[in-house]
């Protein structure tokens, strides 16, 4: 099971399968570990574990002389393989994420509390909390306690987030220090084209591909503070975006807008790119700042429920 892997191994697994599907790799295409490590921004160790896992599922072949290669091309990937990879967004994690976003969890919780409330094993609860820590919305306290950090969890906060992004991202494109990395640009183009072509993505994949696009452009601005601010906003909006990913939003249209921005950057037209970015963010703000994701806002004025009520709510 993909959920038996560590967080880094799950990430490597998603990236490798996404790479095979996005690039439409043919059977026999080699998968060098160092190339995949660079692609995923991780070490070769989780890459090797992920590749070995894909060997067992029939997606990848291993030969001691040639290394790893594609065994099932993108068009032949079985739906159960894709579903298993997407299951790295395990239901328990999404359950806790939703409960936190809707303020049904106390600010401080213990592993024992969540184990009892969720009816899950302590190991599974700890895995979820460690992932939350890595994503920036939980931190350890003394003993077995955990503090769940504030997130963007209301319409007002979500709208404020977009207002700040509108101030940061178009300006970065107009910076005299702006210098695109053309290799990264080509990779971003390939990822966005795959979305436009209808390649299925999990909630995590959708969020990460979107964040990767915007953070890469922010990095090209040469303004480290702007990049840090955008990364922090991405941490804060992560849970809301996971819920957005389950709404019927125009993913192809958003990908097309991303590609238009990349076209302008590649042509050296920073003014057009900044204008397109402003229009893109303004449009996303209108489409995504809606009651569907934060519909529980008006029902959350009361303090968090007691543990027995919380258990039933979850």
Order of alpha helices (4+ residues) and beta strands (2+ residues): alpha-alpha-alpha-beta-beta-alpha-alpha-beta-alpha-alpha-beta-beta-alpha-alpha-alpha-alpha-alpha-alpha-alpha
